[in-house]
Amino acid sequence: MTLQPPAAPSTFRALPQPRHWLLLGSLLCAAVVAIGLGVQLIPGETAAELGVDQRLSLHHTAALTVLALGLNLLFSPVVGLLLTGVITLCLWLVRRDPVQAVAFFLTAGSGWVASEVFKLIFARQRPNPALLFDPLSPETGSNSFPSGHTCFAVALAFALYVLARGTRWARAAAAAGAITAVLVAWSRLYVGVHYPSDVAASFLAGSAAVVLLAGLWNRFAPGLVRRLPATALRP
């Protein structure tokens, strides 16, 4: 019987970040705030955006409805958390890389955090389902701006790309993530639970969260990892 050597401690790997990450992240946040203020202050803006949802509601088809509702479920808070948790556990227990597992979980979750912060700031009411021709998943309340589903899709796309970077799957992961985020944004309008400005701001909010998280991770995580005992870095 041969003894297997102990697993090598997980090592720190920096997340991709722009050079001026703090400035870029701040500008993206400022853009979200500008959009949020604009839709509240410009007369008739909400009514005009509701017209987009109403036109989409007039042209529902069986295939598109199945796609939209499937995305609505897959990127919902509960299923999204389960999906993120499963991938995190796989990285920790299968890949035996707890540091990367934590980085993935924080990156994917940063989108939801950003959306919740902006929702609290603006408290925009969702489109009234009674004004839609075919409301598919009626939702009400002051949590329309921005779209949490879309913010999560943006952050998850980046987190999955980070896992694939340096491999032959990197470009495919980036393309698939971008396409999925756009489809999720479309689905929120198709279902009729968000305005166009909600999903547009979500790309900015999700990107801001990822940029700021990457900068903070690269700045502070190495020191934290060095302070941990080697046993803590093994699954």
PAZAPA-4460 file (N, C-alpha, C; in steps of 0.05 Angstrom, whole numbers, plus 32768, in hexadecimal, padded with zeros to 4 digits):
% residues 235
    n_x    n_y    n_z   ca_x   ca_y   ca_z    c_x    c_y    c_z   seq   type   mol
   8011   7FE8   8000   8000   8000   8000   8012   8019   8000     1      M     A
   800C   802B   7FEE   801C   8044   7FED   800B   805B   7FFA     2      T     A
   801A   806B   8008   800D   8082   8015   800C   8099   8002     3      L     A
   7FF5   80A6   8001   7FF3   80BE   7FF0   7FFE   80D6   7FFF     4      Q     A
   800D   80E7   7FF2   8018   80FF   7FFF   8001   8112   8006     5      P     A
   8005   8122   801B   7FEF   8134   8023   7FEB   8149   800D     6      P     A
   7FD2   8152   800C   7FCC   8167   7FF8   7FDC   8180   7FFC     7      A     A
   7FE5   818B   7FE6   7FF4   81A4   7FE8   7FE2   81BA   7FF1     8      A     A
   7FEC   81CC   8003   7FDB   81E2   800C   7FD1   81F3   7FF4     9      P     A
   7FBA   81FD   7FF7   7FAF   820E   7FE2   7FBF   8228   7FE1    10      S     A
   7FC4   8232   7FC9   7FD4   824A   7FC6   7FC2   8261   7FBC    11      T     A
   7FCB   8279   7FC1   7FBC   8290   7FB9   7FC0   8296   7F9B    12      F     A
   7FAA   829B   7F8D   7FAC   82A4   7F72   7F9B   82BD   7F6F    13      R     A
   7FA8   82D1   7F63   7F9A   82EB   7F61   7F83   82E9   7F4D    14      A     A
   7F6E   82F9   7F52   7F58   82FB   7F40   7F5F   8310   7F2B    15      L     A
   7F56   830D   7F12   7F5B   8321   7EFE   7F4E   833C   7F07    16      P     A
   7F5D   8351   7F04   7F53   836B   7F0C   7F5F   8381   7EFA    17      Q     A
   7F50   8396   7EF4   7F5B   83AD   7EE5   7F6F   83BB   7EF7    18      P     A
   7F81   83CA   7EEA   7F96   83D8   7EF9   7F8A   83EC   7F0D    19      R     A
   7F77   83FC   7F04   7F6B   8410   7F16   7F50   8405   7F1F    20      H     A
   7F50   83F0   7F2E   7F38   83E2   7F35   7F25   83F2   7F46    21      W     A
   7F31   8401   7F59   7F20   8411   7F6B   7F12   8427   7F5C    22      L     A
   7F20   8434   7F4A   7F14   8449   7F3A   7EFE   843E   7F28    23      L     A
   7F04   8428   7F1A   7EF1   841C   7F08   7ED8   8413   7F17    24      L     A
   7EDC   8405   7F2D   7EC6   83FC   7F3D   7EB4   8413   7F47    25      G     A
   7EC1   8429   7F4F   7EB2   8440   7F58   7EA3   844D   7F41    26      S     A
   7EAE   844E   7F2A   7EA1   845A   7F13   7E89   8448   7F0B    27      L     A
   7E8C   842E   7F0C   7E75   841D   7F06   7E5E   8420   7F1A    28      L     A
   7E65   8423   7F33   7E51   8428   7F48   7E43   8442   7F43    29      C     A
   7E53   8457   7F3C   7E48   8471   7F36   7E35   8470   7F1E    30      A     A
   7E3B   845F   7F0A   7E2A   845D   7EF3   7E0F   8450   7EFB    31      A     A
   7E10   843C   7F0D   7DF7   8430   7F17   7DE6   8444   7F26    32      V     A
   7DF3   8454   7F37   7DE5   8469   7F46   7DD8   847D   7F32    33      V     A
   7DE7   8485   7F1E   7DDD   8498   7F0A   7DC4   848D   7EFC    34      A     A
   7DC5   8474   7EF4   7DAD   8467   7EE8   7D96   8466   7EFB    35      I     A
   7D9C   845E   7F14   7D87   845D   7F28   7D79   8477   7F2D    36      G     A
   7D89   848C   7F2F   7D7E   84A7   7F33   7D6F   84B0   7F1A    37      L     A
   7D79   84A9   7F03   7D6D   84B2   7EEA   7D51   84A7   7EE7    38      G     A
   7D4D   848D   7EEC   7D33   8481   7EE9   7D1F   848B   7EFD    39      V     A
   7D29   8496   7F14   7D17   84A1   7F28   7D10   84BE   7F23    40      Q     A
   7D22   84CC   7F15   7D1E   84E9   7F12   7D14   84F1   7EF7    41      L     A
   7D18   84E0   7EE3   7D0F   84E7   7EC8   7CF1   84E1   7EC5    42      I     A
   7CE0   84F5   7EC0   7CC3   84F0   7EBE   7CBC   84DD   7EA7    43      P     A
   7CAC   84C9   7EAD   7CA2   84B7   7E98   7CB6   84A1   7E92    44      G     A
   7CCD   84A0   7E9F   7CE1   848B   7E98   7CD6   846F   7E9E    45      E     A
   7CCB   846C   7EB6   7CC1   8451   7EBE   7CAA   8448   7EAB    46      T     A
   7C98   845A   7EA4   7C83   8453   7E91   7C8D   844B   7E76    47      A     A
   7CA2   8458   7E6D   7CAE   8451   7E53   7CBB   8436   7E54    48      A     A
   7CC8   8430   7E6A   7CD5   8416   7E6D   7CC1   8400   7E70    49      E     A
   7CAA   8406   7E7E   7C95   83F2   7E80   7C8B   83E9   7E65    50      L     A
   7C8B   83FC   7E52   7C83   83F5   7E37   7C93   83DE   7E2B    51      G     A
   7CAD   83DD   7E31   7CBE   83C7   7E27   7CB4   83AC   7E33    52      V     A
   7CAF   83AC   7E4C   7CA5   8393   7E59   7C8A   838B   7E4D    53      D     A
   7C79   839F   7E48   7C5F   8399   7E3D   7C61   838D   7E21    54      Q     A
   7C73   8398   7E11   7C76   838E   7DF5   7C81   8371   7DF6    55      R     A
   7C94   836C   7E08   7C9D   8350   7E0A   7C87   833E   7E14    56      L     A
   7C77   8348   7E26   7C61   8338   7E31   7C4C   8330   7E1C    57      S     A
   7C4B   8340   7E07   7C38   833B   7DF1   7C42   8325   7DDF    58      L     A
   7C5B   831E   7DDF   7C67   830C   7DCC   7C74   82F3   7DDA    59      H     A
   7C67   82E9   7DEE   7C71   82D1   7DFC   7C6C   82B9   7DEA    60      H     A
   7C81   82A7   7DE9   7C7E   828E   7DDC   7C85   8277   7DEF    61      T     A
   7C7C   8260   7DEA   7C81   8249   7DFC   7C9F   8245   7E01    62      A     A
   7CAF   8244   7DEB   7CCB   823E   7DEE   7CDA   8254   7DFE    63      A     A
   7CD4   826D   7DF7   7CE1   8283   7E05   7CD8   8285   7E22    64      L     A
   7CBF   827E   7E27   7CB6   827E   7E43   7CC4   8269   7E54    65      T     A
   7CC7   8251   7E48   7CD6   823C   7E57   7CF3   8245   7E5D    66      V     A
   7D00   8251   7E49   7D1B   825B   7E4D   7D1C   8270   7E62    67      L     A
   7D0A   8284   7E61   7D0B   829A   7E74   7D05   8290   7E90    68      A     A
   7CF2   827F   7E94   7CEB   8275   7EAE   7D01   8263   7EB9    69      L     A
   7D0E   8254   7EA7   7D25   8244   7EB0   7D3C   8254   7EBA    70      G     A
   7D42   826A   7EAC   7D57   827C   7EB5   7D4F   828A   7ECF    71      L     A
   7D35   8290   7ED1   7D2A   829D   7EE9   7D2F   828C   7F01    72      N     A
   7D2B   8272   7EFE   7D2F   825F   7F14   7D4D   825A   7F19    73      L     A
   7D5C   8256   7F04   7D79   824E   7F07   7D89   8264   7F15    74      L     A
   7D82   827E   7F0F   7D91   8294   7F1B   7D82   82A2   7F31    75      F     A
   7D6F   8294   7F3D   7D61   829E   7F54   7D73   829C   7F6D    76      S     A
   7D6D   82AA   7F82   7D7F   82AA   7F9A   7D84   828E   7FA5    77      P     A
   7D6F   827E   7FA7   7D72   8263   7FB4   7D82   8251   7FA2    78      V     A
   7D7A   824E   7F89   7D88   823C   7F77   7DA4   8247   7F71    79      V     A
   7DA7   8261   7F6E   7DC1   826D   7F6A   7DD4   8267   7F81    80      G     A
   7DCA   8269   7F99   7DDB   8263   7FB0   7DE3   8246   7FB1    81      L     A
   7DD0   8234   7FAA   7DD6   8218   7FAA   7DEB   8212   7F94    82      L     A
   7DE8   821E   7F7D   7DFB   821A   7F67   7E17   8223   7F6F    83      L     A
   7E18   823B   7F7B   7E32   8246   7F84   7E3E   8235   7F99    84      T     A
   7E2D   822B   7FAC   7E37   821A   7FC1   7E42   8200   7FB7    85      G     A
   7E35   81F4   7FA3   7E3E   81DA   7F98   7E5A   81DD   7F8B    86      V     A
   7E5D   81F2   7F7B   7E76   81F7   7F6E   7E8C   81FD   7F82    87      I     A
   7E85   820C   7F97   7E99   8213   7FAC   7EA2   81F9   7FBA    88      T     A
   7E8F   81E8   7FC1   7E97   81CE   7FCE   7EA8   81BD   7FBC    89      L     A
   7EA2   81BD   7FA2   7EB2   81AD   7F8F   7ECF   81B8   7F8E    90      C     A
   7ED2   81D2   7F8E   7EED   81DD   7F8E   7EFB   81D7   7FA8    91      L     A
   7EED   81D7   7FBE   7EF9   81D2   7FD8   7F00   81B4   7FDC    92      W     A
   7EED   81A3   7FD5   7EF1   8186   7FDC   7EFC   8176   7FC5    93      L     A
   7EF5   817D   7FAC   7EFF   816D   7F96   7F19   8178   7F8B    94      V     A
   7F19   8192   7F85   7F32   819F   7F7C   7F46   81A3   7F93    95      R     A
   7F3C   81A1   7FAC   7F4D   81A4   7FC4   7F5A   81C0   7FC4    96      R     A
   7F4A   81D4   7FBE   7F54   81EF   7FBC   7F41   8202   7FCB    97      D     A
   7F43   8203   7FE6   7F30   8214   7FF5   7F33   8232   7FF0    98      P     A
   7F4B   823B   7FE9   7F4E   8257   7FE4   7F3F   825F   7FCB    99      V     A
   7F42   824F   7FB6   7F33   8255   7F9D   7F15   8252   7FA1   100      Q     A
   7F0D   823F   7FB2   7EF1   823B   7FB8   7EE5   8254   7FC5   101      A     A
   7EF4   8260   7FD8   7EEA   8278   7FE5   7EE9   828F   7FD1   102      V     A
   7EFE   8292   7FC0   7EFE   82A7   7FAC   7EE6   82A4   7F99   103      A     A
   7EE0   828C   7F91   7ECA   8288   7F7F   7EB0   8290   7F8D   104      F     A
   7EAC   8287   7FA5   7E93   828C   7FB4   7E8F   82AA   7FB7   105      F     A
   7EA4   82B8   7FBF   7EA2   82D5   7FC3   7E9C   82E4   7FA9   106      L     A
   7EAA   82DB   7F94   7EA6   82E9   7F7A   7E8A   82E5   7F6F   107      T     A
   7E80   82CC   7F70   7E65   82C6   7F66   7E50   82D4   7F77   108      A     A
   7E55   82D5   7F91   7E41   82E1   7FA3   7E42   8300   7FA3   109      G     A
   7E57   830B   7F99   7E5A   8329   7F99   7E43   8336   7F89   110      S     A
   7E3A   8328   7F74   7E25   8334   7F64   7E0B   8337   7F74   111      G     A
   7E04   8323   7F84   7DEC   8325   7F94   7DEF   833B   7FA9   112      W     A
   7E06   833D   7FB5   7E0B   8352   7FC9   7E07   836D   7FBD   113      V     A
   7E13   8372   7FA6   7E11   838C   7F98   7DF4   8392   7F92   114      A     A
   7DE5   837F   7F88   7DC9   8384   7F81   7DB9   838B   7F9A   115      S     A
   7DBE   837E   7FB0   7DAE   8384   7FC8   7DB5   839F   7FD3   116      E     A
   7DCE   83A8   7FD1   7DD5   83C3   7FDA   7DC7   83D8   7FCA   117      V     A
   7DC7   83D5   7FB0   7DBA   83E9   7F9F   7D9B   83E8   7FA2   118      F     A
   7D90   83D0   7FA6   7D74   83CE   7FAB   7D6B   83DE   7FC4   119      K     A
   7D7B   83DD   7FD9   7D75   83EB   7FF1   7D77   8409   7FEC   120      L     A
   7D8A   8412   7FDC   7D8D   842F   7FD7   7D76   843A   7FC7   121      I     A
   7D6D   842C   7FB2   7D59   8437   7FA0   7D3C   842D   7FA5   122      F     A
   7D39   8415   7FAF   7D1E   840B   7FB5   7D0A   8410   7F9F   123      A     A
   7D11   840A   7F87   7CFF   840E   7F70   7CEA   83F8   7F6F   124      R     A
   7CD2   8400   7F6A   7CBC   83EC   7F68   7CBE   83DC   7F4E   125      Q     A
   7CB8   83C3   7F4F   7CB8   83B2   7F37   7CA1   83BA   7F24   126      R     A
   7CA2   83B1   7F0B   7C8C   83B6   7EF9   7C72   83A9   7F04   127      P     A
   7C5C   83B7   7F02   7C43   83AD   7F0B   7C39   8396   7EF9   128      N     A
   7C37   837E   7F03   7C2F   8367   7EF2   7C13   836B   7EE7   129      P     A
   7C02   837B   7EF4   7BE7   8380   7EEA   7BE7   838F   7ED0   130      A     A
   7BFE   839D   7ECA   7C00   83AD   7EB1   7C0C   839D   7E9A   131      L     A
   7C13   8384   7E9F   7C1F   8373   7E8B   7C09   8361   7E7E   132      L     A
   7C0D   835A   7E65   7BF9   834A   7E57   7BFB   832D   7E5F   133      F     A
   7C13   8324   7E66   7C16   8307   7E6D   7C2C   8305   7E83   134      D     A
   7C25   830D   7E9C   7C39   830B   7EB1   7C40   82EE   7EB7   135      P     A
   7C59   82E7   7EB5   7C61   82CC   7EB8   7C69   82C5   7ED5   136      L     A
   7C75   82D7   7EE2   7C7E   82D2   7EFE   7C7B   82EC   7F0E   137      S     A
   7C62   82F2   7F15   7C5D   830C   7F22   7C6E   8310   7F3B   138      P     A
   7C7C   8326   7F3C   7C8B   832E   7F54   7C86   834B   7F5A   139      E     A
   7C84   8351   7F73   7C7F   836D   7F7B   7C93   8375   7F90   140      T     A
   7C94   838E   7F97   7CA6   8397   7FAC   7CBB   83AB   7FA2   141      G     A
   7CC9   83B7   7FB4   7CDD   83CB   7FAD   7CF9   83BF   7FAA   142      S     A
   7CFB   83AC   7F98   7D16   83A0   7F94   7D1A   839B   7F76   143      N     A
   7D14   83B0   7F66   7D17   83AD   7F49   7D32   83B5   7F3F   144      S     A
   7D3F   83C9   7F4B   7D57   83D5   7F40   7D6F   83CF   7F53   145      F     A
   7D83   83C1   7F49   7D85   83B3   7F2F   7D7B   8396   7F31   146      P     A
   7D7F   8387   7F1C   7D76   836B   7F1C   7D8A   8359   7F2A   147      S     A
   7D82   834C   7F40   7D94   833A   7F4E   7D9C   8322   7F3D   148      G     A
   7D88   8317   7F2D   7D8F   8301   7F1C   7DA5   8308   7F08   149      H     A
   7DA3   8320   7EFC   7DB7   8328   7EE9   7DD2   832E   7EF6   150      T     A
   7DD2   833B   7F0D   7DEB   8340   7F1B   7DF9   8326   7F22   151      C     A
   7DE9   8312   7F2B   7DF5   82F9   7F32   7E00   82EB   7F19   152      F     A
   7DF2   82EC   7F03   7DFB   82E0   7EEA   7E16   82EC   7EE1   153      A     A
   7E18   8307   7EE3   7E31   8314   7EDC   7E48   830B   7EEE   154      V     A
   7E44   830B   7F08   7E59   8303   7F1A   7E60   82E5   7F17   155      A     A
   7E4C   82D5   7F13   7E51   82B8   7F10   7E61   82B3   7EF6   156      L     A
   7E5B   82C2   7EE1   7E6A   82BF   7EC8   7E87   82C5   7ECC   157      A     A
   7E8D   82DA   7EDB   7EA9   82E1   7EE0   7EB6   82CC   7EF2   158      F     A
   7EA8   82C2   7F06   7EB3   82AE   7F18   7EBA   8294   7F09   159      A     A
   7EA8   828C   7EF6   7EAE   8274   7EE6   7EC5   8278   7ED3   160      L     A
   7EC6   8291   7EC8   7EDD   8296   7EB6   7EF8   8294   7EC5   161      Y     A
   7EF8   829E   7EDE   7F10   829D   7EEE   7F19   8280   7EF2   162      V     A
   7F06   826E   7EF6   7F0C   8252   7EF9   7F18   8246   7EDF   163      L     A
   7F0F   8250   7EC8   7F17   8245   7EAF   7F30   8253   7EA3   164      A     A
   7F38   826A   7EAE   7F4E   8279   7EA2   7F68   8268   7EA2   165      R     A
   7F77   826B   7E8D   7F8F   825C   7E8A   7F8B   8240   7E7E   166      G     A
   7F72   8239   7E78   7F6C   8220   7E6B   7F60   8225   7E4F   167      T     A
   7F5B   8210   7E41   7F50   8213   7E26   7F32   821A   7E27   168      R     A
   7F27   8219   7E3F   7F0A   821F   7E42   7F05   823D   7E4A   169      W     A
   7F1B   824C   7E4C   7F17   8268   7E56   7F06   8278   7E44   170      A     A
   7F0B   8278   7E2A   7EFB   8288   7E17   7EDE   827F   7E16   171      R     A
   7EDA   8265   7E16   7EBF   825A   7E16   7EB0   8262   7E2F   172      A     A
   7EBE   8261   7E46   7EB1   8268   7E5F   7EA9   8286   7E5F   173      A     A
   7EBB   8297   7E54   7EB5   82B3   7E53   7E9D   82B9   7E41   174      A     A
   7E9D   82AC   7E29   7E87   82B0   7E16   7E6D   82A5   7E22   175      A     A
   7E6D   828D   7E2D   7E55   8282   7E39   7E4A   8293   7E50   176      A     A
   7E5C   829D   7E60   7E54   82AE   7E76   7E47   82C7   7E6D   177      G     A
   7E53   82D4   7E59   7E48   82ED   7E4E   7E2C   82E8   7E42   178      A     A
   7E2A   82D3   7E32   7E10   82CD   7E25   7DFB   82C7   7E3A   179      I     A
   7E02   82B7   7E4F   7DEF   82B0   7E64   7DE5   82C9   7E72   180      T     A
   7DF8   82DC   7E79   7DF0   82F4   7E87   7DDC   8304   7E77   181      A     A
   7DE1   8306   7E5C   7DCE   8315   7E4B   7DB3   8307   7E4A   182      V     A
   7DB3   82EC   7E49   7D9A   82DE   7E49   7D8A   82E1   7E63   183      L     A
   7D99   82E1   7E79   7D8C   82E6   7E93   7D7F   8301   7E94   184      V     A
   7D8E   8315   7E8A   7D83   8331   7E89   7D6A   8332   7E78   185      A     A
   7D6B   8325   7E60   7D53   8324   7E4F   7D3C   8316   7E5D   186      W     A
   7D41   8300   7E6B   7D2C   82F1   7E78   7D1E   8301   7E8D   187      S     A
   7D2C   8313   7E9B   7D1F   8323   7EB0   7D0B   8337   7EA3   188      R     A
   7D11   8340   7E8B   7CFE   8352   7E7D   7CE8   8341   7E71   189      L     A
   7CEE   832A   7E66   7CDA   8319   7E5A   7CC5   8310   7E6F   190      Y     A
   7CCF   8309   7E87   7CBC   8301   7E9C   7CAC   8318   7EA6   191      V     A
   7CB8   8330   7EA4   7CA9   8348   7EAB   7CAD   8352   7EC8   192      G     A
   7CC5   834B   7ED4   7CC9   8352   7EF0   7CDE   8368   7EF3   193      V     A
   7CE9   8372   7EDC   7CFD   8388   7EDD   7CF9   839A   7EC6   194      H     A
   7D03   83B3   7EC9   7D04   83C6   7EB4   7D1F   83C4   7EA5   195      Y     A
   7D21   83CE   7E8C   7D3A   83CD   7E7E   7D52   83DA   7E8D   196      P     A
   7D4D   83F0   7E9A   7D62   83FD   7EA8   7D6C   83EC   7EC0   197      S     A
   7D5A   83DC   7ECB   7D62   83CA   7EE1   7D78   83B6   7ED8   198      D     A
   7D73   83A9   7EC1   7D86   8395   7EB8   7D9F   83A2   7EAC   199      V     A
   7D9C   83BA   7EA0   7DB4   83C8   7E96   7DC6   83D0   7EAD   200      A     A
   7DBB   83DA   7EC3   7DCB   83E1   7EDA   7DD7   83C9   7EE7   201      A     A
   7DCA   83B2   7EE4   7DD4   8399   7EF1   7DF0   8391   7EE6   202      S     A
   7DF4   8396   7ECC   7E0E   838F   7EC0   7E24   83A1   7ECD   203      F     A
   7E1D   83BA   7ED1   7E30   83CD   7EDE   7E34   83C5   7EFB   204      L     A
   7E1E   83BF   7F0A   7E20   83B9   7F26   7E30   839F   7F2A   205      A     A
   7E29   838A   7F1A   7E38   8371   7F1C   7E55   8374   7F16   206      G     A
   7E5B   8383   7F01   7E77   8388   7EFA   7E86   8397   7F10   207      S     A
   7E78   83AB   7F1B   7E85   83BB   7F31   7E8B   83A9   7F49   208      A     A
   7E79   8397   7F4F   7E7D   8384   7F66   7E95   8372   7F61   209      A     A
   7E97   8368   7F48   7EAD   8356   7F41   7EC8   8365   7F42   210      V     A
   7EC8   837D   7F36   7EE1   838C   7F35   7EEB   8393   7F51   211      V     A
   7ED9   839D   7F62   7EE0   83A4   7F7D   7EE8   838C   7F8E   212      L     A
   7ED9   8376   7F8B   7EE0   835D   7F99   7EFC   8353   7F91   213      L     A
   7F02   8354   7F77   7F1C   834A   7F6E   7F32   835B   7F79   214      A     A
   7F2E   8375   7F79   7F43   8387   7F84   7F48   8382   7FA2   215      G     A
   7F32   8380   7FB1   7F34   837B   7FCE   7F40   8360   7FD4   216      L     A
   7F38   834C   7FC4   7F43   8331   7FC8   7F61   8330   7FC3   217      W     A
   7F6A   833C   7FAD   7F86   833C   7FA7   7F97   834C   7FBB   218      N     A
   7F8A   8360   7FC7   7F99   8371   7FDA   7F9B   8364   7FF6   219      R     A
   7F86   8357   7FFF   7F85   834E   801B   7F87   8330   801E   220      F     A
   7F7D   8320   800A   7F7D   8303   800E   7F98   82F7   8011   221      A     A
   7FAD   8300   8002   7FC7   82F3   8006   7FD1   82F3   8023   222      P     A
   7FCE   8309   8030   7FD6   830B   804C   7FC6   82F8   805E   223      G     A
   7FAC   82F6   8058   7F9C   82E4   8068   7FA3   82C7   8064   224      L     A
   7FA9   82C0   804B   7FB1   82A4   8044   7FCB   829D   8052   225      V     A
   7FDE   82B0   8052   7FF8   82AA   805F   7FF5   82A6   807C   226      R     A
   7FE2   82B2   8089   7FDE   82B0   80A6   7FD0   8296   80AE   227      R     A
   7FC3   8289   809B   7FB5   8270   80A2   7FC9   8259   80A4   228      L     A
   7FC4   8247   80B8   7FD5   822F   80B9   7FD1   821D   80A1   229      P     A
   7FE6   820D   809B   7FE5   81FC   8083   7FCD   81E9   8084   230      A     A
   7FC6   81E0   809C   7FB0   81CD   809E   7F95   81DA   8096   231      T     A
   7F93   81F4   809A   7F7A   8202   8093   7F77   8204   8075   232      A     A
   7F8C   8201   8065   7F8C   8203   8049   7F89   81E9   803B   233      L     A
   7F85   81D4   804B   7F80   81B9   803F   7F63   81B2   8044   234      R     A
   7F55   81A6   8030   7F3A   819D   8034   7F38   8187   8049   235      P     A
***
